[in-house]
Amino acid sequence: MRKLLFVIVISLLALSAHADVLGEYSFEGKIGDNIPFKVKFCVNGDEIVVGEIYYPKAKHPAPILLVGSMVEDHYYLREFQSDGTVTGILMFGIIEDENEEARIVDGIWTNPKTGKEIRMKNVHMNGEYVDVTSYLDYEDPQNIGREYSYSMWNRHYNSMMGGNVKFRGAGKNKLHFEVSNCAHNIAEGKSSPSRPAVLGETTHDYFIYNNVNECGYGFSAHFFKKFVVLKTVSGPETLGCFGMGASFDGVYIKVKQ
């Protein structure tokens, strides 16, 4: 019992050292009329959402990683395979009643290859345990990967497109980076040779880098064990840095340690 309490305390201390947890959820329902699913996820103080989706009637049922974002109770999540391939997109809202019972509203699952949208039906909370410390599993600086990527079918170009990020050490808690994100239009940039990215002082699992390519664009990188999340932190006027509103924004799966 004493050992169990010690493990719980250490886990809570580790979690409290990072962004606050804003919510944790577990639902089940159907995609359309015939595809049952279960989904668990949590959202941190940076509005990054991490969890998993499970299809019990799949040919080889196994949890699939979900990562995305939350803005004002609206969620946008992608299903990621281990190589970074996106196999599904979930969009929905969450509302809570006077008894703090959460429910999904306006839920849509989209097939990225065909663009077919299927409504999520009969979705309800199931009370299953949400392993927050597993989902919000932040990376140690010495284990940050050399390369991260993702790919998703682009129906306009009729091909797989995506992004790639490479990191290399530049001293203690410092990194050089090179980003190429081509999901739609091309956004490319890298750290200045004399100005590497510097990981956070309190927790070393993120950095913020401003003035990429000396054009005013800024972004943040949030490192988890299996992936990194890049988010634009500069204003919309800086998206002209790459043209056509392109940015680094995205979830990139670790493919090279």
N, C-alpha and C positions, 0 to 999 in steps of 0.2 A: 504493500500500500504506500509506504514512504517513497519507494522508488518511482511509483506511478505519479505521485504528487510532484516529485522533483522534475520528471519529464514534462508534465503539464506546465509547470511554472516556467521552465526553460523555453518551451514552445511559445508561451504567451509573451515572454520578454523579447524573444526573437521577432515575433510579429509586431509588437508595439514599436520596435525600432524602425519600422517602415510606415508607409502611408496607412492611415486609418482604414478599417473595413467599413464600408457604407451599407452593405447588405449582403445576405447570403440566402439562396433560394434553391428549392428542389421541386420540380414539377413533373407530371407525366400527362400524356394525352395522345392524340393521333395527328399525323400529317395527312390531310385529306381524310378519307374514310377507312383506309386499309393499312396505314403504316404506324404502328404504335411506337412511341419513343419515351425515354426518360431523359431529363436534363437537370444538371446541377451546376451552379456557378456562384461566384461571389464577385463583388466590385470593390475596388480599393479607393483611397482618397484621391488618386490621380484619374479616377473614372475609367480605369482599365478593368475589363471584365474577363475572368478566366474560369473555365470549368470544363465540362465534358457532356457529350450527348451519347446516348446508347439506344440502339435499335434491336430489341430482343428477337425480332423475326428475321434479321439479316442472315445471309448465308454463313458468315463467320462473325457472330456478334462480338463486339469489343468496344470499349469506350473510345470515343473520338475527341481529340482536343478541340475545345472551343476558346477562341480569344477574340476580343473586340472592345467596343467602347459603349459608354452610357452617357447620354446627354438629356437631362431633365426627364428622367424616367422612361426614356426611349432607348432601346438596346439594338445594337447592330453587331452580330457575331458571325464569325466564319468557322467552318469545320476544317481543320488542318490534319493532313496525313503527316507521317514522320519525315517525308522528303520536302514538305512545304506545299504540297498540292492542296488547293482548296476544293472541297467536294460538295459544299453546301453553304448557304447563307441564310441566317435567321434574322428577322426583324420583327420587333414587337414592343409593346408598352407594358408596364407593370403599374397596377393601381392597388391600393390597400383600403379595405373598408374600415368601419369604426372599431372593429375587433382586431385590427392589424393583420387581417387575413389577406395575403397577396394573391393576385390573379393576373394572368397574362391576357392582354387585349390586343386585337388587331394583329395577331400573329401570322406571319408569312414565312414559309420556307421556299427558297429559290434554288433551282438547279443552275449552276453557273454556266454550264455548257449549252443548255437549251434555252435558258432564260425563263423556263416554265415556273410559275408561281403557284404554290399550293397552300391553302389556308390551314393553320393549326387549329384543331378542333378538340372540344371536351378537355381542355387543359385545366388541371387542378393541382394544388399543392399535395404532396404525398408524405411529407414529414420525414423523409429520409435524411440521414446525416450528411452534412456538407463539410468536407475536409478542407477547411480554409487554409491551413498551413501547407497543405500539399499543393493546392491550386496557386496560392500566392507564394511560390517557392522561389525566392529571390536568389540571384547568382552571386557567388563570391568573386571578387575581382580577379583572382588568380586563375579562375576557371572560365573566364569569358572566352567564347569561341573565336576562331579565326575567320569563320565565314557563316553567314546566315542568309536564307533566301526564302522566297515563296513564289508560287505560280498559279495562275487561274486562267481559264479559257476566256479569250476575248472574242466575242461573236462578230464584232466589227471587222477585225483582222483575220478571223477564222484560224486562230492559233493560240497556243499557250503564251501568256505574257506575265511578267511579274517584276520582282526586284531582288537585289543582291547587296549585301553589306559585308565589307571586310574590315577587320580590326587588327592592329598590331601594337605591341607595347611600346611606350615612349617614356618609361620611367615609372616610379611607384605611383599607382593609381592614376596613370595617364595613358591615353590611347590616341593613336592616329586612326583615322577611319577613311573609307572610300565607299560612297553610296551611289548606286544606280537603280532608280525605280522607274520602270517602264510599263506600268499596268495599263496606262492609256497613252499619255504623252510622257516625254522623257524628262526626268529630273536627275541630274548628276552633280556630285560635288565631293570634295574631300577636305580634310583638315589642312591648315597651313603648315608647312614644314617646321616653322618656328613657333606654332601655337597648337599643340595637341589638345584634345579634350581632357578635362580634369574631372574625375569622379567625385561625387558628393563628399563633403567633409564628415558628416555624421554616419551616413550609410553609403557604401561604395557601389551601389547597384544601379546608379543612374548618372547621367551628366546632361548639362545644357550647353549647347554650343551656338553662339551667335555669329552673324556675319559670314556665313558660308560663302565661299567664292568671292568674298568682299562685295557682295551685292545686297546685304541686309537681311538675308534669310536666316532664321534661327530655328533650331529643333531640339527636342529632348530625346534621349535614349534611355529606356527602362529595361534592365536586364533581369530575366528569369532563367531558371535552369535550362529550359528547352527552347527559349525564344527571346527576341528583343523586340520592344515596341518603340517605333519612332513616331513622334508627334510634333507638328509644327507649333512653335511658340511665338513666332513673329506675326505681324498683322497681314491682312489679305493683300495689301499693296506689295508685299515682298514676294508673292507667288509669281510675279513677273520675272523673277530671277531666272526661271527655267522656261517661261513661256507657256501659254495655254493652261495656266492654273495648276500645273503639275507641282508635286511636293514629294517629300520623303515619307509621308504618312503611311504606316502599314505595320503588319506583324510579320516578322522574318524569323523562320524556324532555323535553329542551329543545325548546320549540316557538316561543319568541320570544327573539331575541337582544337 
